[in-house]
């Protein structure tokens, strides 16, 4: 049985707006079931451990899907979520791949988290897939390849677009824009129309553009685990 480490943000504050943020429900729920239903063992972890913050906006009726409704009613899933492991205690040898759901939270904590950066680098060095969706490709920004160059340099990647950030009205609130930052690190950034499903893979790196892309990322990850 394949084992995937799913890393969720612990950050709950949207800049200095006084509003709450966290992980985006659909971006966790859809991949969770793509993997679980395929027999993958999923372990949830976060920088602070325990219950991670859910972005309240992601509970809006317009963002609900079969996966989110199933997740909210799934006692086992809710138990998993309430008891995320400490990221600092996670070891690359215990898993076959790593996946990061988005939401705005990762821009503040996981991007700069030394344990997260270490794991991204170690998974890749071990020949294991590294995957992220929406805002979570930001976790790749400070990681380095074995030769010291930026992790995404020369790699085909995607992530939440500048246009999508503008559409949700947070361009001036976020600490950086995912699209711009990936390009600044040498990433070969690709995108489709705003809020269109788009997931791409370049070697061991799998990224998705937005919430609509989360299932596609998980499916590419599954294919990689079977390869």
CORUR-V714372 format. One record per backbone hydrogen bond with DSSP energy under -0.5 kcal/mol. CO is the residue of the C=O (numbers start at 1). NH is the residue of the N-H. E is the energy in kcal/mol with one decimal. If there is no record, write none. Layout:
{{CO	NH	E} {CO	NH	E}}
This chain:
{{2	41	-3.0} {3	96	-3.6} {3	97	-1.0} {4	6	-0.6} {4	43	-2.4} {5	7	-0.6} {5	99	-2.8} {6	8	-0.6} {6	45	-2.5} {7	101	-0.6} {8	47	-0.5} {12	21	-1.8} {13	15	-1.5} {14	17	-2.1} {19	14	-2.8} {22	105	-1.9} {23	25	-0.6} {23	55	-2.8} {24	27	-0.7} {24	28	-0.9} {25	28	-1.2} {25	29	-3.1} {26	30	-2.3} {28	32	-2.2} {29	33	-1.9} {30	34	-2.1} {31	35	-2.6} {32	36	-2.8} {33	37	-2.6} {35	38	-0.9} {35	40	-2.5} {36	39	-2.0} {40	42	-0.6} {41	4	-2.7} {43	6	-3.2} {44	85	-2.7} {45	8	-3.1} {46	87	-2.2} {50	52	-0.5} {50	84	-1.0} {53	23	-2.4} {54	56	-0.5} {55	58	-1.6} {56	59	-1.6} {57	60	-1.7} {60	63	-1.9} {61	64	-1.4} {65	69	-2.4} {66	70	-2.2} {67	71	-2.5} {68	72	-2.3} {69	73	-1.2} {71	74	-1.0} {73	75	-0.8} {74	78	-2.5} {75	79	-1.9} {76	80	-2.5} {77	81	-2.4} {78	82	-2.0} {79	83	-1.0} {80	83	-0.5} {81	52	-0.7} {81	84	-0.9} {84	50	-2.6} {85	46	-2.4} {86	89	-1.7} {87	90	-1.7} {91	94	-1.8} {92	95	-1.6} {96	129	-0.6} {97	5	-2.5} {98	131	-2.3} {99	7	-2.6} {99	101	-0.5} {100	133	-1.9} {102	24	-1.3} {104	107	-1.5} {105	108	-1.8} {105	109	-1.6} {106	111	-2.2} {109	112	-0.9} {109	113	-0.8} {113	117	-2.6} {114	118	-2.3} {115	119	-2.3} {116	120	-2.6} {117	121	-2.3} {118	122	-2.7} {119	123	-3.2} {120	124	-1.9} {121	125	-2.3} {122	126	-1.8} {123	128	-2.9} {124	127	-1.7} {129	98	-2.1} {130	206	-2.5} {131	100	-1.9} {132	208	-1.5} {133	136	-2.1} {134	160	-2.4} {135	138	-1.8} {136	139	-2.8} {137	140	-1.8} {138	141	-1.4} {140	143	-0.8} {143	151	-2.3} {145	148	-2.3} {149	145	-3.0} {150	153	-1.4} {152	155	-2.6} {155	188	-2.7} {157	190	-2.5} {160	179	-0.8} {161	165	-2.3} {162	166	-2.2} {163	167	-2.0} {164	168	-1.5} {165	170	-2.1} {166	169	-1.2} {170	173	-1.2} {170	174	-2.3} {177	181	-2.6} {178	182	-2.5} {179	183	-1.7} {180	184	-2.3} {181	185	-1.3} {182	187	-2.6} {183	186	-1.8} {186	154	-2.8} {187	189	-1.7} {188	157	-1.3} {193	196	-1.4} {198	209	-2.4} {200	207	-2.4} {202	205	-2.0} {204	130	-2.8} {204	206	-0.6} {205	202	-2.8} {206	132	-2.0} {207	200	-2.7} {208	134	-2.0} {210	213	-2.3} {211	214	-1.5} {213	217	-2.2} {214	218	-2.1} {215	219	-2.2} {216	220	-2.2} {217	221	-2.3} {218	222	-2.4} {219	223	-2.3} {220	224	-2.0} {221	225	-2.1} {222	226	-1.6} {223	227	-1.1}}
